[in-house]
Amino acid sequence: MFSITVRDHIMIAHSFRGEVFGPAQRLHGATFLVDATFRREQLDEDNIVVDIGLATQELGAITAELNYRNLDDEPEFAGINTSTEFLAKVIADRLAERVHKGALGEGAKGLAGMTVTLHESHIAWASYERDL
C-alpha cells in the first residue's frame, strides 16, 4: 500500500461535559497538528498517490473552517463533546466528501482510504481511518 501525508494545524477552544474530563469540562484551548494520510494499492498513471498540492489545499480549506473557533458556539457541534477523536472523524469525513466531488483531481478516484490524525502534543494523538 502506498501513502502520502499532508499536514496543517488548528487552534480551537471548547469544553466537555462529563466527569471523565475533569478540569477539561471548563472552557480551554487546544492546538492540533492535523495529518491527512491518503492510501492506494497502486500508483496512478502519473506514479503518485494523489496530487500533494491539491491534498494540502483541501486540508487547509477544511482546517480554516475550524481554526480560531470556539466549537461550543458552533451550531453543528451543539451538545457534542468535540474530543480529539471526534474532530479527526469530522475532518476525515469532510475530506472524503471533497475527494468524492473531485476536488483532489481525477487520480484521487483510485484512493483506497485515508487516515486523519490530530496530534494534541508530542506524546498524545488520535486518529480516524476510513475507506474511500
C-alpha positions as CSV (number, residue, x, y, z in Angstrom):
1,M,0.0,0.0,0.0
2,F,1.3,3.4,-1.0
3,S,0.6,6.6,1.1
4,I,1.3,10.3,1.3
5,T,0.6,12.6,4.2
6,V,-0.1,16.3,4.2
7,R,-0.1,18.4,7.4
8,D,-1.8,21.6,8.7
9,H,-2.8,22.8,12.2
10,I,-5.8,24.2,14.0
11,M,-6.3,26.2,17.2
12,I,-9.7,25.8,18.8
13,A,-11.5,26.4,22.1
14,H,-14.0,24.0,23.6
15,S,-15.3,22.4,26.8
16,F,-16.5,19.0,27.6
17,R,-19.4,17.5,29.6
18,G,-18.8,14.6,31.9
19,E,-16.8,13.8,35.0
20,V,-14.3,11.7,32.9
21,F,-13.0,15.0,31.5
22,G,-12.1,16.5,34.9
23,P,-10.8,20.1,34.5
24,A,-11.3,20.0,30.7
25,Q,-15.0,20.5,31.5
26,R,-14.1,24.2,31.7
27,L,-13.5,26.2,28.5
28,H,-10.0,25.6,27.3
29,G,-7.9,25.9,24.2
30,A,-6.2,23.2,22.1
31,T,-3.7,23.3,19.2
32,F,-3.6,20.3,17.0
33,L,-1.3,19.3,14.2
34,V,-3.5,17.7,11.6
35,D,-2.1,14.9,9.4
36,A,-4.2,13.5,6.5
37,T,-2.8,10.3,5.0
38,F,-4.1,9.1,1.7
39,R,-3.7,5.4,0.7
40,R,-3.9,3.4,-2.5
41,E,-2.7,0.0,-3.6
42,Q,-1.2,1.0,-6.9
43,L,0.1,4.4,-8.0
44,D,-1.9,6.3,-10.6
45,E,-0.8,6.8,-14.2
46,D,1.5,9.7,-13.0
47,N,3.1,7.4,-10.4
48,I,1.6,9.3,-7.5
49,V,-0.9,8.5,-4.7
50,V,-2.7,11.8,-5.1
51,D,-1.7,15.4,-6.0
52,I,0.0,16.7,-2.9
53,G,-0.7,20.3,-3.8
54,L,-4.4,19.6,-4.1
55,A,-4.5,17.5,-0.9
56,T,-2.7,20.3,1.0
57,Q,-5.1,22.9,-0.4
58,E,-8.2,20.9,0.5
59,L,-7.0,20.1,4.0
60,G,-6.2,23.8,4.5
61,A,-9.7,24.8,3.5
62,I,-11.2,22.4,6.0
63,T,-8.9,23.4,8.8
64,A,-9.7,27.1,8.1
65,E,-13.4,26.3,8.8
66,L,-12.4,25.2,12.3
67,N,-9.4,27.4,13.1
68,Y,-9.8,30.1,15.8
69,R,-13.3,28.9,16.7
70,N,-14.9,28.2,20.0
71,L,-16.5,24.9,19.0
72,D,-19.0,25.3,21.8
73,D,-20.5,28.2,19.9
74,E,-20.8,26.4,16.5
75,P,-24.3,25.1,15.9
76,E,-23.1,22.0,14.2
77,F,-21.4,20.9,17.4
78,A,-24.1,21.9,19.8
79,G,-24.4,19.3,22.7
80,I,-21.4,17.3,21.4
81,N,-18.1,16.6,23.2
82,T,-15.7,17.7,20.4
83,S,-13.0,15.3,21.5
84,T,-9.8,14.8,19.5
85,E,-11.2,11.5,18.2
86,F,-14.4,13.2,17.2
87,L,-12.7,16.0,15.4
88,A,-10.4,13.6,13.5
89,K,-13.6,12.0,12.1
90,V,-15.1,15.4,11.2
91,I,-12.0,16.3,9.2
92,A,-11.8,12.9,7.6
93,D,-15.4,12.9,6.5
94,R,-15.1,16.5,5.1
95,L,-12.0,15.4,3.2
96,A,-13.8,12.3,1.9
97,E,-16.6,14.5,0.6
98,R,-14.2,16.6,-1.3
99,V,-12.5,13.6,-2.8
100,H,-15.8,12.2,-4.0
101,K,-16.7,15.6,-5.5
102,G,-13.4,15.6,-7.5
103,A,-11.6,18.4,-5.6
104,L,-8.4,16.3,-5.4
105,G,-8.4,15.5,-9.1
106,E,-9.3,12.5,-11.2
107,G,-6.4,10.5,-9.8
108,A,-8.0,10.6,-6.4
109,K,-10.7,8.3,-7.6
110,G,-8.3,5.4,-7.1
111,L,-7.7,6.1,-3.4
112,A,-8.5,3.2,-1.1
113,G,-8.7,5.1,2.1
114,M,-7.4,7.8,4.4
115,T,-6.4,8.4,8.0
116,V,-6.7,11.7,9.7
117,T,-4.6,12.1,12.9
118,L,-4.8,15.0,15.3
119,H,-1.7,15.4,17.5
120,E,-2.6,17.0,20.8
121,S,1.1,17.0,21.8
122,H,4.3,15.2,21.1
123,I,3.1,12.3,23.3
124,A,-0.6,12.1,22.6
125,W,-2.7,11.9,19.4
126,A,-5.9,10.3,18.0
127,S,-6.8,9.1,14.5
128,Y,-9.8,8.2,12.4
129,E,-9.4,5.8,9.5
130,R,-11.9,5.4,6.7
131,D,-12.3,3.8,3.3
132,L,-12.9,5.9,0.2
